[in-house]
Amino acid sequence: VTPLRDGMNLVAKEFVAAQGDDPGVLLLSKFSGAAAELTDAVVVNPYDTDGAAELLYQSLRMPEDERARRWESMMRVVRGNTAHNWGQRFHDDLASV
């Protein structure tokens, strides 16, 4: 997911949530909002095509144990950031002002 500019990018979170027993690797633009949360994604600069190609190559060769570790970390983030939890944090922040 390599937008030049974007918001939270729920497609990236859907990719994480849809993985099975053999998870893939999420390549994510450093300009996407999801990059701030999904820190175990492979973060690329879409303006640096050579660098992005190298990271894509490395991702395709990434060992299964590293892919699984990254996926588990990102899945914890996805599970913890539900609409209910976001709403509660927003309410608490608003109440503290």
N, C-alpha and C positions, 0 to 999 in steps of 0.2 A: 504494500500500500504506500505509494510514493507521491502524494500530492505536493504541490509547491506551496500550498497554503490550505488550511482547513481547520475545522473545529475539533470536536472530540473524536470523530471517526469511529463510529460504532461498528463499521465493517471489520476493523481490526479486532475488536472485542468478540464479535461473532465468530471470527476465524478461530480465536483461542477456544471459545466455548464449544465449537464443533469438532474439535480434535478427538481422536480415538486412542487406541492402544499404541499407535506408532505416530506420535505427533510430528507435524511439520514445523518449519521454522518461519516465524513472522519477520519479514523485512518491512521496516516502517520508516517513512520519511521523518527526518528530524524536525520538519515543519508541521507535522501532524500533532493535534492536541493529545492524542493517545500516547505519544512518545513519552510524555511526562509521567504517565502512570505505568505503562507497560515497559518498564526499564530493562527487562530481559529479552526484548525483541532485538533483532539486529538492526541498528539504527543507521540509515544511509542518508547521504546528501544527494537528492535527485539532480542537482546541478553538476555533480562530480560523477560523470558517467563511467569513467574508468574505475573509480573507487567503488561505486555501486555494483559494477560488474564483478569486481574482485570479491566483494562481500557476498554477492549472490553465489559465486563459485564456492566460497568457503562454506556457505550455508548448505549447499547441495551435498557437501562432503562431511557435514557435521555428524559426529558420532551420536548414536541413539541415546546414550546416557545424558549427554549434554542437551540434546533436544528435549528430553523428558524433564530434566531439571529446569530448563527455561520455561517450558509449558506449565509445570506445576507452580512456579512462582507467579506467572502471569494469570493463571487460573485463580489463585488466591485473591489477586487484585480484582478480577472480574466478579467473583462471588461476593467479595466484600463491598463492592460499590453498587449496591442495588438502588433502585429509585427511592425506596423507603429510607435507606441509610443516607442517601444524598439529601433528601428532604429534611430529615432530622438534623443533619449537620447544618444545613442552610438555616433552619429555624433556630437552632442553638446560636449560631453566629449572629443572626438578626436580633435575637433576644439579648445578646451580650453587648450590643451597641447602645 
